[in-house]
Amino acid sequence: MALTNADVRNAEPLKKNYKLNDDKGLFLLVESDGIRTWKFSYRFDGRDKVITLGPFPEVSLTWARELRDEARELIADGIDPISRCEKREVFSPSVETFESVARDWLERVYRLEVSEEQFRRTKRQLENYLISSIGKRVVSEVTPEDLKSLANALGAEGHLEKGKRVLGIARRVYQHARDTGVAGYQQTSALRRRLTGSGTEPEFMVSTREQLTNLATGVLGQWSRTTTTAALKLTVWLLARPNEIVNARWSDMDLDAGEWRIRRKSTDSESGYKTITVPLPRQAVELLREMEPLTGRQEYVFPGSRDRRKHLGSSTLTGALKKVTRSNPVSSDNLRTLAATALGELGYQAEQIQAQLINQSGDEQTDRSAYLEKRREMLQAWADYLDNTVIGKVTRRG
């Protein structure tokens, strides 16, 4: 049913953006902050597209319909209205560019979700890798192949995690484009489908999968019950650094709660200490329960072979990791990069992954605690992913 002037005039903002549909592709986008904008959705050359006609009340319902009809005439003549936007002949092109949508998402959505440090990190990567290359292009003209080529270039240079993060940021920007009516449903759905692994995947993921398979079979395929083997498995499951694992103490473990609570000295705390909580996946809890009768009376979970009062050497653990993955060696740093790539493919957000990968003795406690439950779910998904890789069956999140 076509809109009336009263419908448009009385449109009130809600908690979420919503649309008031008029006729023949014209609609009024009512945003949560009260901004009301006329937009026109159409198909051209087999693609769903959206252009902005102007803000209400500056552009009345009658004027918006005239602009819509003008756009429809261009389409009938085989001319894409967006081409007129770029030449500034008619309509409004500014909100259609990738850069303007990305910056709007950064300020109005992302800034409210994360810490200031995480915000600056994402903004820097967005500017360096996305805005610099496709920022001036119209949002609806950017294809999954354009974005994946950026990730492929980074992956080819060895920056696997960064390439995956670029795709993750792009997905968020296009979700915002859809929420604000800048891009159509079909385009954003296609981007999400193609950038999460169900379409043609980036070339750098092929070699990454080979390394992940090598890692999983090399570490989890061992039946040895030595302290080093157990420590190695915990390193892989928790994505911790070797020196963090070998310093693990039984007093820090709460196996009933499934948590490793690390106490660190801190000048910022009244007690002089801070607690960093690392969620333990089911596999890690089972391993630690097996270890408890063997080393539970010692201070360290993984005591040294010569002196049980000391812990296992971190160099021993580092060497063991390279040894069991010798056909395609994986270092402790490379392990974290591989995991970030796999978790991104499983559907987890970059900031959630980053919160787990932060050094456990670092100072970025805010990010880690903000995503505790999501990290718990994520580490369990990672452990299951490795188990399934060993048996050749990996299931991705929808």
TORPA-846911 format. One line per 3 residues: number of its first residue (from 1); for each residue x, y, z of C-alpha. Coordinates in Angstrom, 2 decimals. Each point is the difference from the previous one (the first is absolute). Layout:
NUM> X Y Z ~ ...
This chain:
1> 0.00 0.00 0.00 ~ 1.31 3.43 -0.94 ~ 1.03 2.38 2.77
4> -1.84 3.16 0.94 ~ 1.53 3.27 1.14 ~ -1.35 -0.75 3.49
7> 1.78 -3.40 0.04 ~ 3.31 1.65 -0.80 ~ -0.49 2.93 2.33
10> -0.95 -2.23 2.96 ~ 2.77 -2.58 -0.46 ~ 1.66 -0.31 3.43
13> 3.46 -1.49 0.66 ~ 0.18 -3.41 1.66 ~ 2.86 -1.94 1.59
16> 0.93 -1.39 -3.41 ~ -0.07 1.52 -3.47 ~ -3.07 -0.84 -2.05
19> -1.50 0.71 -3.42 ~ -3.31 1.48 -1.12 ~ -0.64 -1.31 -3.50
22> -1.80 2.20 -2.50 ~ -0.27 -1.42 -3.52 ~ 2.20 -1.12 -2.89
25> 3.15 -0.31 2.12 ~ -0.27 3.29 1.90 ~ 0.28 -0.16 3.78
28> 0.72 2.22 2.97 ~ 2.76 -1.21 2.31 ~ -0.69 1.05 3.60
31> 3.13 -0.29 2.11 ~ 0.18 -0.46 3.75 ~ 1.46 3.49 0.43
34> -3.01 1.58 -1.74 ~ 1.58 0.62 -3.42 ~ -2.44 -0.75 -2.85
37> 1.31 -0.55 -3.52 ~ -1.65 -0.79 -3.33 ~ 1.53 -2.92 -1.88
40> -0.76 -1.87 -3.19 ~ 0.77 -3.71 -0.48 ~ 0.14 -1.54 -3.46
43> 1.64 -2.68 -2.12 ~ 2.46 0.79 -2.74 ~ 2.15 -2.42 -1.97
46> -1.14 -2.86 2.24 ~ 0.94 1.73 3.28 ~ -2.02 1.49 2.84
49> 0.99 3.63 0.58 ~ -1.04 2.91 2.19 ~ 0.46 3.74 -0.47
52> -0.76 2.87 2.35 ~ -2.45 2.61 -1.21 ~ 0.29 2.42 2.90
55> -1.01 0.71 3.60 ~ -3.51 0.69 1.26 ~ -1.40 2.65 0.43
58> 2.38 1.74 -2.44 ~ -1.20 -2.48 -2.62 ~ -3.76 -0.37 0.19
61> -1.98 -3.13 -0.86 ~ -1.03 1.54 -3.32 ~ 3.56 0.96 -0.90
64> 1.31 -3.45 1.01 ~ -2.51 -1.62 -2.36 ~ 1.10 2.28 -2.82
67> 3.64 -0.97 0.56 ~ -0.99 -3.66 0.12 ~ -1.85 0.30 -3.31
70> 3.00 1.76 -1.54 ~ 2.22 -2.84 1.14 ~ -2.41 -2.56 -1.44
73> 0.09 1.78 -3.36 ~ 3.80 -0.21 0.00 ~ -0.20 -3.73 0.72
76> -2.47 -0.47 -2.84 ~ 2.51 1.73 -2.30 ~ 2.75 -2.37 1.14
79> 1.73 2.56 2.25 ~ 0.94 -0.79 3.58 ~ -1.15 2.89 2.25
82> 3.16 -0.47 2.06 ~ 2.03 1.21 -2.98 ~ -1.85 3.30 0.28
85> 0.77 0.07 3.72 ~ 3.72 -0.21 -0.75 ~ -0.29 2.91 -2.45
88> -2.09 1.93 2.55 ~ -2.68 0.62 -2.60 ~ -2.87 -1.25 2.17
91> -0.55 -1.76 3.31 ~ 2.47 -0.20 2.88 ~ 3.20 -2.02 -0.44
94> 1.79 0.77 3.29 ~ -1.57 -2.67 2.19 ~ 0.48 -2.62 -2.68
97> 3.78 -0.27 0.21 ~ 1.68 -2.76 1.96 ~ 2.00 2.56 1.99
100> -3.00 1.99 1.22 ~ -1.88 -3.16 1.03 ~ 3.10 -1.40 1.71
103> 0.65 3.19 1.98 ~ -3.66 0.22 0.98 ~ 0.17 -3.59 1.31
106> 3.21 0.75 1.89 ~ -1.39 2.99 1.86 ~ -3.63 -0.94 0.51
109> 0.28 -3.75 0.61 ~ 3.49 -1.40 0.52 ~ 1.28 2.70 2.38
112> -2.77 -0.91 2.44 ~ 0.87 -3.71 -0.05 ~ 3.74 -0.11 0.70
115> 2.80 1.66 1.95 ~ 1.66 3.13 -1.34 ~ 3.18 -1.93 -0.78
118> -1.91 -2.65 -1.97 ~ -1.88 2.77 -1.80 ~ 3.23 1.70 -1.08
121> 1.48 -3.31 -1.16 ~ -3.01 -0.82 -2.17 ~ -0.21 3.53 -1.36
124> 3.66 -0.13 -1.02 ~ -0.45 -3.32 -1.84 ~ -3.20 1.22 -1.62
127> 1.76 3.09 -1.33 ~ 3.19 -1.76 -1.06 ~ -1.50 -2.98 -1.82
130> -3.60 0.77 -0.94 ~ -0.61 3.73 -0.25 ~ 3.32 0.58 -1.77
133> -0.95 -2.44 -2.77 ~ -3.81 0.06 -0.33 ~ -1.04 2.96 2.16
136> -1.15 2.20 -2.87 ~ -2.00 -2.71 -1.71 ~ -3.79 -0.25 0.26
139> -0.91 -2.64 2.59 ~ -2.28 -2.01 -2.25 ~ 2.72 -0.24 -2.67
142> 2.52 -1.79 2.23 ~ 0.00 -3.78 -0.51 ~ 1.15 -2.88 2.24
145> 2.86 -0.58 -2.44 ~ 1.22 3.59 0.51 ~ 0.17 -0.51 3.75
148> 1.48 -3.48 -0.15 ~ 2.75 1.19 -2.31 ~ 1.12 2.35 2.79
151> 0.09 -2.89 2.47 ~ 1.83 -2.19 -2.52 ~ 2.68 2.65 -0.43
154> 0.54 0.15 3.75 ~ -0.05 -3.78 0.30 ~ 2.58 -0.34 -2.77
157> 2.28 2.27 2.03 ~ -0.39 -2.25 3.03 ~ -2.53 2.17 1.85
160> -2.71 -2.66 0.33 ~ -1.64 1.42 3.10 ~ -0.04 3.51 -1.42
163> -1.57 -1.20 -3.24 ~ -2.76 -1.76 1.90 ~ -0.54 3.06 2.17
166> -0.42 2.19 -3.09 ~ -2.81 -2.26 -1.19 ~ -1.58 0.09 3.47
169> 0.00 3.80 0.03 ~ -1.49 0.09 -3.50 ~ -2.84 -2.29 1.10
172> -0.84 2.34 2.88 ~ 0.02 3.06 -2.28 ~ -2.36 -1.67 -2.46
175> -2.32 -1.11 2.77 ~ -0.18 3.66 1.00 ~ -0.61 0.94 -3.64
178> -2.96 -2.36 0.00 ~ -1.32 1.24 3.35 ~ 0.08 3.62 -1.18
181> -1.53 -0.79 -3.38 ~ 3.10 0.83 -2.06 ~ 0.41 -3.52 -1.39
184> -2.68 -2.55 -0.85 ~ -0.67 -3.29 1.79 ~ 1.20 -2.20 -2.86
187> 3.34 1.77 -0.27 ~ 0.80 -0.18 3.72 ~ -1.13 -3.64 0.14
190> 2.25 -0.83 -2.95 ~ 2.95 1.74 1.63 ~ -0.54 -1.83 3.28
193> -0.34 -3.34 -1.80 ~ 3.08 0.51 -2.17 ~ 2.19 1.42 2.77
196> -0.66 -2.70 2.61 ~ 1.23 -3.01 -1.90 ~ -3.06 -1.39 -1.79
199> 1.01 1.65 -3.26 ~ 3.40 -0.06 -1.66 ~ 2.46 0.41 2.86
202> 3.15 2.14 -0.06 ~ 3.03 -1.79 -1.41 ~ 2.01 0.48 3.17
205> -2.52 -2.17 1.90 ~ 1.13 -3.08 -1.91 ~ 3.50 0.03 1.52
208> -1.49 0.98 3.35 ~ -2.19 -3.11 0.03 ~ 3.03 -2.16 -0.72
211> 1.82 1.49 2.99 ~ -3.06 -0.40 2.23 ~ -0.33 -3.67 -0.95
214> 3.70 -0.50 0.64 ~ -0.30 1.74 3.38 ~ -3.06 -1.94 1.12
217> 1.30 -3.42 -0.98 ~ 3.51 0.72 1.28 ~ -1.07 1.17 3.45
220> -3.36 -1.66 0.72 ~ 0.88 -3.21 -1.84 ~ 2.62 -0.88 2.64
223> -0.85 -2.66 2.55 ~ 3.00 0.77 2.17 ~ -0.79 0.86 3.63
226> 3.17 1.97 0.66 ~ -0.12 3.39 1.72 ~ 1.32 1.69 -3.14
229> -2.73 -1.51 -2.17 ~ -2.70 1.10 2.45 ~ 1.43 3.53 0.16
232> 0.14 0.11 -3.78 ~ -3.67 -0.91 -0.31 ~ -0.99 2.68 2.51
235> 2.08 2.55 -1.93 ~ -1.92 -0.77 -3.18 ~ -3.44 -0.08 1.61
238> 0.43 3.25 1.95 ~ 2.08 1.86 -2.63 ~ 2.36 1.01 2.77
241> 3.72 0.65 -0.24 ~ 2.35 -2.77 1.20 ~ 1.30 2.07 2.92
244> -3.60 0.54 1.19 ~ -0.78 -3.72 -0.12 ~ 3.11 -1.19 1.82
247> -0.68 2.53 2.78 ~ -3.52 -1.37 0.57 ~ -0.59 -0.82 3.68
250> -2.54 -2.39 1.47 ~ -1.11 2.73 2.42 ~ -1.20 2.02 -3.01
253> -2.14 -2.80 -1.43 ~ -3.74 -0.32 0.70 ~ -0.91 -3.12 -1.94
256> -3.59 -0.08 1.25 ~ -0.58 3.47 -1.44 ~ 2.15 -0.77 -3.03
259> 2.27 3.01 0.54 ~ 3.68 0.79 0.35 ~ 0.23 3.09 2.25
262> 3.43 1.51 -0.28 ~ 1.07 2.42 2.73 ~ 2.43 2.70 -1.05
265> 1.52 2.86 1.97 ~ -1.59 3.32 -0.92 ~ 0.54 3.53 1.24
268> -3.48 0.95 -1.23 ~ -1.78 -2.28 2.48 ~ -0.60 0.73 3.69
271> 0.96 -3.55 0.89 ~ 3.19 0.23 -2.03 ~ -1.16 -2.79 -2.31
274> -2.24 -0.45 -2.99 ~ -1.67 -3.22 -1.16 ~ -0.04 -1.02 -3.64
277> -2.61 -2.66 -0.75 ~ 0.63 -2.48 -2.81 ~ -3.00 -2.26 -0.78
280> 0.88 -3.67 -0.38 ~ -1.60 -2.07 -2.76 ~ -1.30 -3.46 0.91
283> 3.08 -1.71 -1.45 ~ 2.33 2.09 2.19 ~ -1.97 -0.78 3.16
286> 0.13 -3.73 -0.77 ~ 3.76 0.17 -0.57 ~ 0.60 1.89 3.25
289> -2.07 -2.50 1.99 ~ 2.21 -2.75 -1.41 ~ 3.09 2.02 0.98
292> -1.20 0.74 3.56 ~ 0.84 -3.41 1.52 ~ 3.47 0.23 -1.59
295> 1.08 3.56 0.79 ~ -2.78 1.34 2.24 ~ 2.26 0.04 3.06
298> 2.51 2.19 -1.78 ~ -0.27 3.78 -0.31 ~ 0.16 -0.04 -3.78
301> -2.36 -1.91 -2.25 ~ 2.94 -0.91 -2.23 ~ 3.05 -0.49 2.23
304> 3.50 -0.46 -1.35 ~ 1.38 -3.50 -0.51 ~ 3.15 0.62 2.07
307> -1.32 2.25 2.75 ~ -3.71 -0.48 0.80 ~ -0.01 3.27 1.95
310> 0.62 1.91 -3.24 ~ -2.14 0.16 -3.09 ~ 0.60 -1.44 -3.44
313> 2.22 2.18 -2.20 ~ -1.81 2.12 -2.60 ~ 2.74 -0.79 -2.55
316> -0.83 -3.71 0.41 ~ -3.60 0.76 -0.91 ~ 0.96 2.18 -2.95
319> 2.31 -2.69 -1.35 ~ -2.66 -2.68 0.43 ~ -2.51 2.03 -2.00
322> 2.39 0.33 -2.93 ~ 0.93 -3.66 0.23 ~ -3.54 -1.39 -0.22
325> -0.81 2.35 -2.92 ~ 3.32 -0.52 -1.78 ~ -1.59 -0.73 -3.39
328> -1.37 3.57 0.08 ~ 1.49 1.62 3.15 ~ -2.25 2.13 2.21
331> 1.46 2.47 2.49 ~ -1.91 1.30 3.05 ~ -0.64 3.31 -1.77
334> -1.06 -1.78 -3.18 ~ -2.38 -2.12 2.08 ~ -1.88 3.11 1.12
337> -0.17 1.34 -3.55 ~ -1.39 -3.29 -1.30 ~ -2.57 -0.09 2.79
340> -1.11 3.58 -0.69 ~ -0.53 -0.89 -3.66 ~ -1.99 -3.13 0.82
343> -2.13 1.72 2.65 ~ -0.75 2.84 -2.37 ~ -1.19 -2.55 -2.53
346> -2.15 -1.61 2.69 ~ -1.81 3.34 0.34 ~ 1.56 1.63 3.08
349> 0.65 3.74 0.00 ~ 3.55 1.30 -0.18 ~ -0.23 1.83 3.35
352> -1.14 -3.19 1.75 ~ 2.93 -1.91 -1.46 ~ 2.42 2.76 0.89
355> -1.23 -0.03 3.60 ~ 1.14 -3.62 0.34 ~ 3.30 0.43 -1.83
358> 1.20 2.84 2.22 ~ 2.99 -1.06 2.08 ~ -1.37 -1.21 3.33
361> 2.57 2.04 1.89 ~ -0.90 3.15 -1.96 ~ -1.95 3.03 1.16
364> -3.00 -0.16 -2.31 ~ -2.32 -1.55 2.58 ~ -3.04 1.97 -1.15
367> -0.21 -1.70 -3.36 ~ 0.48 -3.47 1.49 ~ -2.71 0.33 2.66
370> -2.45 1.62 -2.43 ~ -0.21 -3.16 -2.07 ~ 0.38 -2.70 2.69
373> -3.12 -2.02 -0.90 ~ 0.59 0.41 -3.71 ~ 3.63 -1.10 0.49
376> -1.22 -3.03 1.92 ~ -2.20 -0.96 -2.93 ~ 2.77 0.84 -2.46
379> 2.72 -2.10 1.67 ~ -2.37 -2.95 0.16 ~ -0.72 0.46 -3.71
382> 3.76 0.15 -0.66 ~ 0.65 -3.23 1.93 ~ -2.86 -1.72 -1.83
385> 1.31 1.36 -3.30 ~ 3.38 -1.64 0.65 ~ -1.64 -3.29 1.00
388> -2.11 0.04 -3.14 ~ 3.03 0.87 -2.13 ~ 1.73 -3.14 1.26
391> -2.95 -2.15 -1.11 ~ -0.50 2.03 -3.17 ~ -3.30 1.65 0.83
394> -0.23 3.75 0.68 ~ -3.33 1.68 0.62 ~ -0.27 3.77 -0.29
397> -2.35 2.27 1.86 ~ -2.96 1.26 -2.00
